[in-house]
Amino acid sequence: MAVETGTFPRTERIIAALEAVNEAVGRTVAWLLVALVAVVVLVVVLRYGLDIGSIALQEAALYLHAFAFMLGVAYTLRHDGHVRVDIFYRRLSQRGRAAVDLAGTLLLLLPLMGFILAVSWGYAAGSWARLEGSPEPGGLPLVFLLKSAIPAMAILMILQGVALALRSALRLAGGAPPEAEPAAREL
């Protein structure tokens, strides 16, 4: 017996709230890519046009790329934009896909992100304790912020993983929670 959408309103609100966090972070982080392009263009113009090098600008490009990737990975998961080898997955029913998603989330995603969070927490905290900066002369004094992106990524992935697991469990229970939007094409 199928359960209609709205039968689990509290769970659906939790899913929506968890996904809203990653939606907001992802849309905000997308603007870092605009800044990344501008910095890379500036580095190229300065280096090859004016024969001027800048460690700080090179590090800025590295930081922007790292932040965009680390903080945008959960947004990509939310929109089902990760590469998937779906030889079998695409042939499965909605319930079969939900079972695979739930198992993958509970057995792989959440334990891995929990491990990354546990291991990276002290790494980032130690960097914050000494306000770690670049070892390069003229580099950015913000290494502690860069290292903080690792546990932040794990937290965002855990939030999205919980939303995915709840959505899959509802589907398996016969509920039909709203699908996550397909991969975002516009920002």
OpenMM code with the backbone's topology and positions (N, CA, C; nanometers):
from openmm import Vec3, app, unit

residues = "MET ALA VAL GLU THR GLY THR PHE PRO ARG THR GLU ARG ILE ILE ALA ALA LEU GLU ALA VAL ASN GLU ALA VAL GLY ARG THR VAL ALA TRP LEU LEU VAL ALA LEU VAL ALA VAL VAL VAL LEU VAL VAL VAL LEU ARG TYR GLY LEU ASP ILE GLY SER ILE ALA LEU GLN GLU ALA ALA LEU TYR LEU HIS ALA PHE ALA PHE MET LEU GLY VAL ALA TYR THR LEU ARG HIS ASP GLY HIS VAL ARG VAL ASP ILE PHE TYR ARG ARG LEU SER GLN ARG GLY ARG ALA ALA VAL ASP LEU ALA GLY THR LEU LEU LEU LEU LEU PRO LEU MET GLY PHE ILE LEU ALA VAL SER TRP GLY TYR ALA ALA GLY SER TRP ALA ARG LEU GLU GLY SER PRO GLU PRO GLY GLY LEU PRO LEU VAL PHE LEU LEU LYS SER ALA ILE PRO ALA MET ALA ILE LEU MET ILE LEU GLN GLY VAL ALA LEU ALA LEU ARG SER ALA LEU ARG LEU ALA GLY GLY ALA PRO PRO GLU ALA GLU PRO ALA ALA ARG GLU LEU".split()
positions = [
    Vec3(0.0849, -0.1177, 0.0000),
    Vec3(0.0000, 0.0000, 0.0000),
    Vec3(0.0890, 0.1235, 0.0000),
    Vec3(0.0739, 0.2063, -0.0986),
    Vec3(0.1563, 0.3257, -0.1115),
    Vec3(0.1074, 0.4348, -0.0168),
    Vec3(0.2021, 0.5046, 0.0417),
    Vec3(0.1712, 0.6163, 0.1295),
    Vec3(0.1908, 0.7431, 0.0492),
    Vec3(0.0981, 0.8343, 0.0569),
    Vec3(0.1053, 0.9564, -0.0234),
    Vec3(0.2022, 1.0563, 0.0370),
    Vec3(0.2487, 1.1471, -0.0491),
    Vec3(0.3331, 1.2559, -0.0032),
    Vec3(0.2566, 1.3338, 0.1021),
    Vec3(0.3266, 1.3757, 0.2044),
    Vec3(0.2616, 1.4504, 0.3109),
    Vec3(0.2266, 1.3622, 0.4290),
    Vec3(0.2424, 1.2316, 0.4155),
    Vec3(0.2128, 1.1400, 0.5244),
    Vec3(0.3186, 1.1520, 0.6342),
    Vec3(0.4368, 1.1923, 0.5983),
    Vec3(0.5462, 1.2096, 0.6936),
    Vec3(0.5913, 1.3559, 0.6925),
    Vec3(0.5049, 1.4502, 0.7301),
    Vec3(0.5392, 1.5922, 0.7147),
    Vec3(0.6607, 1.6350, 0.7968),
    Vec3(0.6772, 1.5795, 0.9155),
    Vec3(0.7915, 1.6183, 0.9986),
    Vec3(0.9220, 1.5755, 0.9307),
    Vec3(0.9265, 1.4533, 0.8823),
    Vec3(1.0464, 1.4029, 0.8148),
    Vec3(1.0734, 1.4838, 0.6878),
    Vec3(0.9675, 1.5167, 0.6149),
    Vec3(0.9845, 1.5956, 0.4927),
    Vec3(1.0358, 1.7355, 0.5252),
    Vec3(0.9940, 1.7919, 0.6379),
    Vec3(1.0448, 1.9242, 0.6794),
    Vec3(1.1925, 1.9147, 0.7181),
    Vec3(1.2296, 1.8050, 0.7830),
    Vec3(1.3703, 1.7857, 0.8196),
    Vec3(1.4556, 1.7750, 0.6934),
    Vec3(1.4087, 1.6962, 0.5979),
    Vec3(1.4807, 1.6818, 0.4710),
    Vec3(1.4957, 1.8189, 0.4048),
    Vec3(1.3871, 1.8943, 0.3987),
    Vec3(1.3904, 2.0263, 0.3350),
    Vec3(1.4876, 2.1202, 0.4067),
    Vec3(1.4891, 2.1161, 0.5392),
    Vec3(1.5797, 2.2032, 0.6147),
    Vec3(1.7256, 2.1658, 0.5906),
    Vec3(1.7555, 2.0359, 0.5933),
    Vec3(1.8927, 1.9912, 0.5686),
    Vec3(1.9383, 2.0301, 0.4286),
    Vec3(1.8507, 2.0102, 0.3315),
    Vec3(1.8871, 2.0439, 0.1936),
    Vec3(1.8960, 2.1940, 0.1718),
    Vec3(1.8190, 2.2708, 0.2477),
    Vec3(1.8248, 2.4165, 0.2349),
    Vec3(1.9623, 2.4700, 0.2751),
    Vec3(2.0230, 2.4069, 0.3752),
    Vec3(2.1573, 2.4479, 0.4170),
    Vec3(2.2544, 2.4329, 0.3005),
    Vec3(2.2555, 2.3151, 0.2394),
    Vec3(2.3488, 2.2912, 0.1289),
    Vec3(2.3128, 2.3706, 0.0053),
    Vec3(2.1860, 2.3975, -0.0148),
    Vec3(2.1448, 2.4816, -0.1282),
    Vec3(2.2020, 2.6226, -0.1116),
    Vec3(2.1872, 2.6778, 0.0087),
    Vec3(2.2383, 2.8129, 0.0343),
    Vec3(2.3905, 2.8175, 0.0245),
    Vec3(2.4571, 2.7201, 0.0852),
    Vec3(2.6035, 2.7171, 0.0786),
    Vec3(2.6494, 2.7003, -0.0659),
    Vec3(2.5878, 2.6097, -0.1393),
    Vec3(2.6276, 2.5851, -0.2783),
    Vec3(2.6097, 2.7056, -0.3679),
    Vec3(2.4977, 2.7740, -0.3530),
    Vec3(2.4745, 2.8923, -0.4367),
    Vec3(2.5702, 3.0056, -0.4012),
    Vec3(2.6046, 3.0160, -0.2745),
    Vec3(2.7000, 3.1185, -0.2317),
    Vec3(2.8405, 3.0851, -0.2809),
    Vec3(2.8797, 2.9598, -0.2636),
    Vec3(3.0132, 2.9160, -0.3022),
    Vec3(3.0332, 2.9248, -0.4538),
    Vec3(2.9264, 2.9123, -0.5298),
    Vec3(2.9384, 2.9215, -0.6761),
    Vec3(3.0023, 3.0539, -0.7182),
    Vec3(2.9792, 3.1575, -0.6400),
    Vec3(3.0391, 3.2869, -0.6736),
    Vec3(3.1902, 3.2864, -0.6568),
    Vec3(3.2424, 3.1933, -0.5789),
    Vec3(3.3872, 3.1831, -0.5663),
    Vec3(3.4511, 3.1468, -0.7001),
    Vec3(3.3755, 3.0771, -0.7841),
    Vec3(3.4291, 3.0403, -0.9153),
    Vec3(3.4490, 3.1633, -1.0037),
    Vec3(3.3619, 3.2609, -0.9889),
    Vec3(3.3789, 3.3872, -1.0633),
    Vec3(3.5073, 3.4555, -1.0160),
    Vec3(3.5255, 3.4599, -0.8841),
    Vec3(3.6475, 3.5193, -0.8299),
    Vec3(3.7704, 3.4397, -0.8725),
    Vec3(3.7589, 3.3076, -0.8768),
    Vec3(3.8705, 3.2226, -0.9191),
    Vec3(3.9127, 3.2552, -1.0619),
    Vec3(3.8172, 3.2678, -1.1508),
    Vec3(3.8495, 3.3009, -1.2896),
    Vec3(3.9192, 3.4365, -1.2966),
    Vec3(3.8685, 3.5333, -1.2217),
    Vec3(3.9291, 3.6670, -1.2227),
    Vec3(4.0733, 3.6623, -1.1711),
    Vec3(4.0965, 3.5876, -1.0651),
    Vec3(4.2316, 3.5780, -1.0086),
    Vec3(4.3250, 3.5072, -1.1057),
    Vec3(4.2803, 3.4006, -1.1679),
    Vec3(4.3657, 3.3278, -1.2621),
    Vec3(4.3995, 3.4158, -1.3823),
    Vec3(4.3018, 3.4879, -1.4330),
    Vec3(4.3279, 3.5801, -1.5449),
    Vec3(4.4306, 3.6845, -1.5020),
    Vec3(4.4147, 3.7372, -1.3821),
    Vec3(4.5091, 3.8375, -1.3320),
    Vec3(4.6498, 3.7782, -1.3187),
    Vec3(4.6609, 3.6582, -1.2661),
    Vec3(4.7916, 3.5922, -1.2532),
    Vec3(4.8567, 3.5759, -1.3904),
    Vec3(4.7790, 3.5311, -1.4879),
    Vec3(4.8337, 3.5093, -1.6228),
    Vec3(4.8770, 3.6412, -1.6854),
    Vec3(4.7942, 3.7442, -1.6749),
    Vec3(4.8286, 3.8751, -1.7330),
    Vec3(4.9536, 3.9306, -1.6663),
    Vec3(4.9585, 3.9227, -1.5338),
    Vec3(5.0761, 3.9753, -1.4637),
    Vec3(5.2023, 3.8970, -1.4979),
    Vec3(5.1906, 3.7640, -1.4996),
    Vec3(5.3096, 3.6822, -1.5214),
    Vec3(5.3593, 3.6922, -1.6654),
    Vec3(5.2694, 3.6724, -1.7615),
    Vec3(5.3135, 3.6651, -1.9013),
    Vec3(5.3081, 3.7996, -1.9738),
    Vec3(5.2273, 3.8899, -1.9234),
    Vec3(5.2191, 4.0210, -1.9871),
    Vec3(5.3163, 4.1211, -1.9290),
    Vec3(5.3321, 4.1167, -1.7978),
    Vec3(5.4153, 4.2167, -1.7302),
    Vec3(5.5362, 4.1562, -1.6584),
    Vec3(5.5528, 4.0250, -1.6677),
    Vec3(5.6639, 3.9549, -1.6045),
    Vec3(5.6702, 3.9800, -1.4532),
    Vec3(5.5501, 3.9789, -1.3906),
    Vec3(5.5384, 3.9984, -1.2461),
    Vec3(5.4750, 3.8727, -1.1871),
    Vec3(5.5397, 3.8157, -1.0875),
    Vec3(5.4839, 3.6993, -1.0195),
    Vec3(5.4302, 3.7385, -0.8828),
    Vec3(5.3284, 3.6671, -0.8370),
    Vec3(5.2711, 3.6965, -0.7060),
    Vec3(5.2328, 3.5654, -0.6371),
    Vec3(5.3048, 3.5335, -0.5309),
    Vec3(5.2738, 3.4138, -0.4521),
    Vec3(5.1337, 3.4279, -0.3920),
    Vec3(5.1007, 3.5454, -0.3427),
    Vec3(4.9697, 3.5673, -0.2795),
    Vec3(4.8562, 3.5413, -0.3782),
    Vec3(4.8694, 3.5882, -0.5015),
    Vec3(4.7646, 3.5638, -0.6012),
    Vec3(4.7563, 3.4164, -0.6393),
    Vec3(4.8718, 3.3514, -0.6495),
    Vec3(4.8701, 3.2080, -0.6797),
    Vec3(4.8035, 3.1303, -0.5671),
    Vec3(4.8333, 3.1664, -0.4439),
    Vec3(4.7696, 3.1008, -0.3307),
    Vec3(4.6201, 3.1339, -0.3249),
    Vec3(4.5842, 3.2562, -0.3612),
    Vec3(4.4424, 3.2936, -0.3635),
    Vec3(4.3662, 3.2042, -0.4610),
    Vec3(4.4253, 3.1772, -0.5765),
    Vec3(4.3613, 3.0880, -0.6734),
    Vec3(4.3463, 2.9479, -0.6148),
    Vec3(4.4496, 2.9003, -0.5476),
    Vec3(4.4446, 2.7690, -0.4830),
    Vec3(4.3348, 2.7654, -0.3764),
    Vec3(4.3273, 2.8665, -0.2925),
    Vec3(4.2272, 2.8728, -0.1862),
    Vec3(4.0862, 2.8760, -0.2449),
    Vec3(4.0644, 2.9598, -0.3443),
    Vec3(3.9313, 2.9703, -0.4053),
    Vec3(3.8886, 2.8373, -0.4657),
    Vec3(3.9811, 2.7709, -0.5318),
    Vec3(3.9497, 2.6407, -0.5900),
    Vec3(3.9154, 2.5401, -0.4799),
    Vec3(3.9950, 2.5377, -0.3742),
    Vec3(3.9712, 2.4446, -0.2634),
    Vec3(3.8377, 2.4725, -0.1958),
    Vec3(3.8078, 2.5987, -0.1693),
    Vec3(3.6807, 2.6330, -0.1054),
    Vec3(3.5626, 2.5972, -0.1945),
    Vec3(3.5722, 2.6264, -0.3222),
    Vec3(3.4623, 2.5948, -0.4141),
    Vec3(3.4373, 2.4440, -0.4174),
    Vec3(3.5429, 2.3671, -0.4236),
    Vec3(3.5274, 2.2219, -0.4282),
    Vec3(3.4782, 2.1666, -0.2954),
    Vec3(3.5479, 2.1998, -0.1878),
    Vec3(3.5169, 2.1411, -0.0572),
    Vec3(3.3788, 2.1805, -0.0073),
    Vec3(3.3410, 2.3057, -0.0278),
    Vec3(3.2119, 2.3504, 0.0237),
    Vec3(3.0988, 2.3288, -0.0765),
    Vec3(3.1324, 2.2962, -0.2005),
    Vec3(3.0304, 2.2731, -0.3022),
    Vec3(2.9984, 2.1269, -0.3268),
    Vec3(3.0752, 2.0364, -0.2667),
    Vec3(3.0560, 1.8945, -0.2936),
    Vec3(2.9205, 1.8442, -0.2417),
    Vec3(2.8734, 1.8938, -0.1291),
    Vec3(2.7434, 1.8505, -0.0760),
    Vec3(2.6295, 1.9053, -0.1624),
    Vec3(2.6471, 2.0254, -0.2159),
    Vec3(2.5479, 2.0832, -0.3080),
    Vec3(2.5367, 1.9947, -0.4321),
    Vec3(2.6498, 1.9466, -0.4794),
    Vec3(2.6507, 1.8580, -0.5958),
    Vec3(2.5795, 1.7266, -0.5642),
    Vec3(2.6018, 1.6733, -0.4466),
    Vec3(2.5307, 1.5524, -0.4050),
    Vec3(2.3808, 1.5791, -0.3959),
    Vec3(2.3431, 1.6930, -0.3441),
    Vec3(2.2020, 1.7287, -0.3317),
    Vec3(2.1328, 1.7289, -0.4675),
    Vec3(2.2052, 1.7707, -0.5701),
    Vec3(2.1492, 1.7785, -0.7056),
    Vec3(2.1851, 1.6570, -0.7902),
    Vec3(2.2334, 1.5512, -0.7264),
    Vec3(2.2672, 1.4261, -0.7935),
    Vec3(2.3625, 1.4504, -0.9105),
    Vec3(2.4599, 1.5355, -0.8879),
    Vec3(2.5523, 1.5727, -0.9936),
    Vec3(2.6845, 1.4991, -0.9905),
    Vec3(2.7029, 1.4069, -0.8970),
    Vec3(2.8286, 1.3319, -0.8912),
    Vec3(2.8295, 1.2246, -0.9991),
    Vec3(2.9480, 1.1900, -1.0416),
    Vec3(2.9642, 1.0847, -1.1409),
    Vec3(2.9229, 0.9532, -1.0761),
    Vec3(2.8442, 0.8775, -1.1475),
    Vec3(2.7960, 0.7494, -1.0948),
    Vec3(2.8136, 0.6446, -1.2030),
    Vec3(2.8714, 0.5327, -1.1662),
    Vec3(2.8782, 0.4202, -1.2578),
    Vec3(2.7475, 0.3456, -1.2380),
    Vec3(2.6538, 0.3708, -1.3269),
    Vec3(2.5179, 0.3210, -1.3036),
    Vec3(2.4776, 0.2098, -1.3992),
    Vec3(2.5665, 0.1154, -1.4181),
    Vec3(2.5366, 0.0021, -1.5057),
    Vec3(2.4100, -0.0683, -1.4590),
    Vec3(2.3978, -0.0860, -1.3283),
    Vec3(2.2804, -0.1537, -1.2730),
    Vec3(2.1796, -0.0542, -1.2167),
    Vec3(2.2291, 0.0536, -1.1581),
    Vec3(2.1439, 0.1502, -1.0883),
    Vec3(2.0325, 0.2045, -1.1763),
    Vec3(2.0659, 0.2420, -1.2986),
    Vec3(1.9657, 0.3043, -1.3866),
    Vec3(1.8540, 0.2080, -1.4248),
    Vec3(1.8802, 0.0790, -1.4154),
    Vec3(1.7783, -0.0206, -1.4499),
    Vec3(1.6872, -0.0546, -1.3320),
    Vec3(1.7213, -0.0078, -1.2142),
    Vec3(1.6439, -0.0390, -1.0947),
    Vec3(1.5164, 0.0451, -1.0874),
    Vec3(1.4196, -0.0066, -1.0142),
    Vec3(1.2970, 0.0690, -0.9874),
    Vec3(1.3297, 0.1808, -0.8883),
    Vec3(1.2323, 0.2682, -0.8630),
    Vec3(1.2521, 0.3761, -0.7647),
    Vec3(1.2878, 0.3172, -0.6281),
    Vec3(1.2181, 0.2104, -0.5899),
    Vec3(1.2462, 0.1464, -0.4606),
    Vec3(1.3851, 0.0829, -0.4606),
    Vec3(1.4263, 0.0229, -0.5706),
    Vec3(1.5596, -0.0344, -0.5810),
    Vec3(1.6670, 0.0724, -0.5699),
    Vec3(1.6439, 0.1833, -0.6357),
    Vec3(1.7391, 0.2953, -0.6269),
    Vec3(1.7436, 0.3493, -0.4844),
    Vec3(1.6268, 0.3575, -0.4212),
    Vec3(1.6210, 0.4063, -0.2835),
    Vec3(1.7005, 0.3131, -0.1913),
    Vec3(1.6889, 0.1820, -0.2138),
    Vec3(1.7629, 0.0852, -0.1321),
    Vec3(1.9132, 0.1013, -0.1518),
    Vec3(1.9565, 0.1186, -0.2751),
    Vec3(2.0989, 0.1378, -0.3038),
    Vec3(2.1475, 0.2691, -0.2420),
    Vec3(2.0695, 0.3754, -0.2578),
    Vec3(2.1069, 0.5048, -0.2002),
    Vec3(2.1155, 0.4973, -0.0481),
    Vec3(2.0182, 0.4314, 0.0148),
    Vec3(2.0191, 0.4198, 0.1603),
    Vec3(2.1397, 0.3381, 0.2071),
    Vec3(2.1642, 0.2257, 0.1437),
    Vec3(2.2776, 0.1413, 0.1822),
    Vec3(2.4099, 0.2149, 0.1599),
    Vec3(2.4237, 0.2794, 0.0459),
    Vec3(2.5469, 0.3535, 0.0174),
    Vec3(2.5701, 0.4665, 0.1150),
    Vec3(2.4627, 0.5334, 0.1513),
    Vec3(2.4740, 0.6444, 0.2456),
    Vec3(2.5127, 0.5950, 0.3841),
    Vec3(2.4438, 0.4911, 0.4306),
    Vec3(2.4677, 0.4418, 0.5663),
    Vec3(2.5996, 0.3646, 0.5797),
    Vec3(2.6374, 0.2916, 0.4758),
    Vec3(2.7564, 0.2068, 0.4852),
    Vec3(2.8842, 0.2731, 0.4348),
    Vec3(2.8713, 0.3707, 0.3466),
    Vec3(2.9904, 0.4324, 0.2880),
    Vec3(3.0013, 0.5818, 0.3192),
    Vec3(2.9022, 0.6582, 0.2773),
    Vec3(2.9117, 0.8039, 0.2873),
    Vec3(2.9238, 0.8521, 0.4318),
    Vec3(2.8285, 0.8160, 0.5166),
    Vec3(2.8300, 0.8681, 0.6536),
    Vec3(2.9510, 0.8195, 0.7337),
    Vec3(2.9888, 0.6913, 0.7262),
    Vec3(3.1112, 0.6520, 0.7996),
    Vec3(3.2366, 0.7236, 0.7481),
    Vec3(3.2491, 0.7385, 0.6172),
    Vec3(3.3667, 0.8062, 0.5623),
    Vec3(3.3701, 0.9526, 0.6059),
    Vec3(3.2565, 1.0202, 0.5981),
    Vec3(3.2530, 1.1610, 0.6384),
    Vec3(3.2740, 1.1764, 0.7885),
    Vec3(3.2246, 1.0810, 0.8675),
    Vec3(3.2500, 1.0831, 1.0119),
    Vec3(3.3981, 1.0681, 1.0403),
    Vec3(3.4638, 0.9795, 0.9669),
    Vec3(3.6080, 0.9598, 0.9820),
    Vec3(3.6839, 1.0871, 0.9427),
    Vec3(3.6475, 1.1445, 0.8283),
    Vec3(3.7147, 1.2674, 0.7833),
    Vec3(3.6949, 1.3789, 0.8851),
    Vec3(3.5746, 1.3915, 0.9388),
    Vec3(3.5475, 1.4939, 1.0394),
    Vec3(3.6328, 1.4711, 1.1642),
    Vec3(3.6374, 1.3470, 1.2112),
    Vec3(3.7141, 1.3161, 1.3323),
    Vec3(3.8630, 1.3434, 1.3129),
    Vec3(3.9162, 1.3049, 1.1993),
    Vec3(4.0590, 1.3209, 1.1742),
    Vec3(4.0954, 1.4670, 1.1471),
    Vec3(4.0098, 1.5388, 1.0771),
    Vec3(4.0429, 1.6755, 1.0368),
    Vec3(4.0151, 1.7795, 1.1443),
    Vec3(3.9338, 1.7450, 1.2423),
    Vec3(3.8974, 1.8431, 1.3451),
    Vec3(4.0216, 1.8946, 1.4189),
    Vec3(4.1046, 1.8048, 1.4677),
    Vec3(4.2265, 1.8452, 1.5376),
    Vec3(4.3255, 1.9147, 1.4458),
    Vec3(4.3302, 1.8694, 1.3222),
    Vec3(4.4177, 1.9297, 1.2214),
    Vec3(4.3818, 2.0773, 1.2016),
    Vec3(4.2527, 2.1055, 1.1859),
    Vec3(4.2074, 2.2436, 1.1686),
    Vec3(4.2207, 2.3220, 1.2987),
    Vec3(4.1874, 2.2601, 1.4113),
    Vec3(4.1958, 2.3287, 1.5407),
    Vec3(4.3397, 2.3697, 1.5715),
    Vec3(4.4353, 2.2817, 1.5430),
    Vec3(4.5758, 2.3150, 1.5641),
    Vec3(4.6199, 2.4325, 1.4774),
    Vec3(4.5685, 2.4367, 1.3567),
    Vec3(4.6010, 2.5463, 1.2660),
    Vec3(4.5410, 2.6776, 1.3170),
    Vec3(4.4201, 2.6696, 1.3706),
    Vec3(4.3557, 2.7890, 1.4280),
    Vec3(4.4317, 2.8359, 1.5523),
    Vec3(4.4792, 2.7416, 1.6339),
    Vec3(4.5476, 2.7764, 1.7591),
    Vec3(4.6706, 2.8634, 1.7334),
    Vec3(4.7356, 2.8399, 1.6222),
    Vec3(4.8541, 2.9217, 1.5916),
    Vec3(4.8299, 3.0185, 1.4761),
    Vec3(4.7022, 3.0290, 1.4324),
    Vec3(4.6664, 3.1158, 1.3185),
    Vec3(4.7665, 3.0959, 1.2052),
    Vec3(4.7788, 2.9714, 1.1654),
    Vec3(4.8768, 2.9297, 1.0661),
    Vec3(4.8648, 3.0089, 0.9360),
    Vec3(4.9778, 3.0503, 0.8871),
    Vec3(4.9850, 3.1209, 0.7605),
    Vec3(5.0706, 3.0452, 0.6610),
    Vec3(5.0855, 3.1009, 0.5455),
    Vec3(5.1639, 3.0386, 0.4400),
    Vec3(5.3115, 3.0320, 0.4779),
    Vec3(5.3782, 2.9219, 0.4452),
    Vec3(5.5225, 2.9142, 0.4686),
    Vec3(5.6017, 2.9909, 0.3621),
    Vec3(5.5328, 3.0310, 0.2552),
    Vec3(5.5993, 3.1021, 0.1455),
    Vec3(5.6106, 3.2510, 0.1764),
    Vec3(5.7236, 3.3116, 0.1466),
    Vec3(5.7349, 3.4566, 0.1642),
    Vec3(5.6347, 3.5269, 0.0719),
    Vec3(5.5573, 3.6161, 0.1267),
    Vec3(5.4570, 3.6863, 0.0478),
    Vec3(5.3276, 3.6084, 0.0301),
    Vec3(5.3172, 3.4936, 0.0960),
    Vec3(5.1961, 3.4123, 0.0857),
    Vec3(5.0858, 3.4637, 0.1764),
    Vec3(4.9691, 3.4040, 0.1646),
    Vec3(4.8537, 3.4449, 0.2440),
    Vec3(4.8615, 3.3903, 0.3869),
    Vec3(4.8232, 3.4722, 0.4837),
    Vec3(4.8282, 3.4272, 0.6236),
    Vec3(4.6991, 3.3558, 0.6655),
    Vec3(4.6404, 3.2771, 0.5756),
    Vec3(4.5077, 3.2211, 0.6002),
    Vec3(4.5008, 3.0692, 0.5882),
    Vec3(4.6089, 3.0006, 0.6111),
    Vec3(4.6090, 2.8551, 0.5990),
    Vec3(4.5075, 2.7934, 0.6952),
    Vec3(4.4881, 2.8551, 0.8108),
    Vec3(4.3920, 2.8024, 0.9079),
    Vec3(4.2503, 2.8010, 0.8514),
    Vec3(4.2157, 2.8980, 0.7679),
    Vec3(4.0835, 2.8974, 0.7037),
    Vec3(4.0750, 2.7864, 0.5993),
    Vec3(4.1814, 2.7685, 0.5259),
    Vec3(4.1845, 2.6638, 0.4246),
    Vec3(4.1678, 2.5258, 0.4886),
    Vec3(4.2374, 2.5013, 0.5982),
    Vec3(4.2273, 2.3724, 0.6665),
    Vec3(4.0890, 2.3523, 0.7282),
    Vec3(4.0207, 2.4602, 0.7609),
    Vec3(3.8858, 2.4512, 0.8168),
    Vec3(3.7842, 2.4030, 0.7148),
    Vec3(3.8162, 2.4149, 0.5882),
    Vec3(3.7241, 2.3688, 0.4840),
    Vec3(3.7085, 2.2166, 0.4872),
    Vec3(3.8061, 2.1454, 0.5412),
    Vec3(3.7975, 1.9989, 0.5435),
    Vec3(3.6869, 1.9519, 0.6387),
    Vec3(3.6883, 1.9920, 0.7671),
    Vec3(3.5766, 1.9501, 0.8521),
    Vec3(3.4439, 2.0121, 0.8092),
    Vec3(3.4478, 2.1318, 0.7534),
    Vec3(3.3235, 2.1930, 0.7045),
    Vec3(3.2636, 2.1086, 0.5925),
    Vec3(3.3472, 2.0592, 0.5027),
    Vec3(3.3007, 1.9715, 0.3953),
    Vec3(3.2370, 1.8459, 0.4528),
    Vec3(3.3024, 1.7862, 0.5521),
    Vec3(3.2488, 1.6646, 0.6124),
    Vec3(3.1134, 1.6905, 0.6776),
    Vec3(3.1004, 1.8026, 0.7465),
    Vec3(2.9730, 1.8366, 0.8108),
    Vec3(2.8637, 1.8555, 0.7067),
    Vec3(2.8930, 1.9295, 0.6006),
    Vec3(2.7927, 1.9516, 0.4952),
    Vec3(2.7544, 1.8203, 0.4276),
    Vec3(2.8510, 1.7326, 0.4054),
    Vec3(2.8210, 1.6027, 0.3447),
    Vec3(2.7388, 1.5155, 0.4396),
    Vec3(2.7650, 1.5235, 0.5690),
    Vec3(2.6848, 1.4483, 0.6658),
    Vec3(2.5411, 1.4987, 0.6632),
    Vec3(2.5226, 1.6296, 0.6615),
    Vec3(2.3865, 1.6845, 0.6550),
    Vec3(2.3142, 1.6358, 0.5300),
    Vec3(2.3824, 1.6413, 0.4162),
    Vec3(2.3186, 1.5976, 0.2918),
    Vec3(2.2992, 1.4472, 0.2913),
    Vec3(2.3923, 1.3731, 0.3504),
    Vec3(2.3775, 1.2287, 0.3611),
    Vec3(2.2574, 1.1901, 0.4452),
    Vec3(2.2349, 1.2605, 0.5550),
    Vec3(2.1174, 1.2334, 0.6384),
    Vec3(1.9903, 1.2622, 0.5588),
    Vec3(1.9884, 1.3726, 0.4847),
    Vec3(1.8709, 1.4039, 0.4020),
    Vec3(1.8485, 1.2951, 0.2971),
    Vec3(1.9549, 1.2492, 0.2345),
    Vec3(1.9438, 1.1435, 0.1335),
    Vec3(1.8948, 1.0133, 0.1959),
    Vec3(1.9475, 0.9793, 0.3129),
    Vec3(1.9049, 0.8567, 0.3811),
    Vec3(1.7574, 0.8653, 0.4205),
    Vec3(1.7154, 0.9797, 0.4734),
    Vec3(1.5742, 0.9962, 0.5106),
    Vec3(1.4836, 0.9871, 0.3882),
    Vec3(1.5239, 1.0524, 0.2801),
    Vec3(1.4449, 1.0485, 0.1565),
    Vec3(1.4329, 0.9046, 0.1053),
    Vec3(1.5433, 0.8316, 0.1086),
    Vec3(1.5432, 0.6927, 0.0624),
    Vec3(1.4579, 0.6046, 0.1534),
    Vec3(1.4682, 0.6249, 0.2839),
    Vec3(1.3886, 0.5464, 0.3785),
    Vec3(1.2394, 0.5729, 0.3589),
    Vec3(1.2035, 0.6978, 0.3352),
    Vec3(1.0626, 0.7299, 0.3091),
    Vec3(1.0138, 0.6605, 0.1827),
    Vec3(1.0970, 0.6608, 0.0797),
    Vec3(1.0589, 0.5956, -0.0449),
    Vec3(1.0406, 0.4451, -0.0230),
    Vec3(1.1287, 0.3865, 0.0548),
    Vec3(1.1176, 0.2432, 0.0842),
    Vec3(0.9944, 0.2131, 0.1700),
    Vec3(0.9547, 0.3093, 0.2540),
    Vec3(0.8370, 0.2908, 0.3391),
    Vec3(0.7078, 0.3138, 0.2615),
    Vec3(0.7214, 0.3495, 0.1354),
    Vec3(0.6035, 0.3715, 0.0536),
    Vec3(0.5673, 0.5171, 0.0383),
    Vec3(0.6396, 0.6020, 0.1079),
    Vec3(0.6156, 0.7456, 0.0925),
    Vec3(0.6791, 0.7940, -0.0362),
    Vec3(0.6368, 0.9078, -0.0791),
    Vec3(0.6925, 0.9646, -0.2017),
    Vec3(0.7341, 1.1080, -0.1756),
    Vec3(0.8434, 1.1258, -0.0961),
    Vec3(0.8879, 1.2627, -0.0704),
    Vec3(0.9313, 1.3281, -0.2004),
    Vec3(0.9229, 1.4584, -0.2062),
    Vec3(0.9643, 1.5256, -0.3288),
    Vec3(1.1080, 1.4895, -0.3638),
    Vec3(1.1304, 1.4639, -0.4902),
    Vec3(1.2652, 1.4318, -0.5374),
    Vec3(1.3552, 1.5520, -0.5197),
    Vec3(1.4826, 1.5251, -0.4967),
    Vec3(1.5803, 1.6320, -0.5033),
    Vec3(1.5790, 1.6827, -0.6475),
    Vec3(1.5972, 1.8115, -0.6625),
    Vec3(1.5946, 1.8674, -0.7974),
    Vec3(1.7047, 1.8047, -0.8803),
    Vec3(1.6819, 1.7898, -1.0119),
    Vec3(1.7894, 1.7378, -1.0963),
    Vec3(1.9082, 1.8336, -1.0930),
    Vec3(2.0206, 1.7865, -1.1398),
    Vec3(2.1419, 1.8678, -1.1372),
    Vec3(2.1114, 2.0084, -1.1845),
    Vec3(2.1545, 2.1047, -1.1036),
    Vec3(2.1259, 2.2451, -1.1332),
    Vec3(2.1949, 2.2866, -1.2618),
    Vec3(2.1217, 2.3510, -1.3471),
    Vec3(2.1782, 2.4006, -1.4725),
    Vec3(2.2033, 2.5506, -1.4652),
    Vec3(2.1284, 2.6180, -1.3776),
    Vec3(2.1451, 2.7615, -1.3658),
    Vec3(2.1733, 2.7990, -1.2219),
    Vec3(2.2393, 2.9111, -1.2009),
    Vec3(2.2662, 2.9593, -1.0663),
    Vec3(2.2110, 3.0954, -1.0476),
] * unit.nanometer
topology = app.Topology()
chain = topology.addChain("A")
for resn in residues:
    res = topology.addResidue(resn, chain)
    for name in ("N", "CA", "C"):
        topology.addAtom(name, app.Element.getBySymbol(name[0]), res)
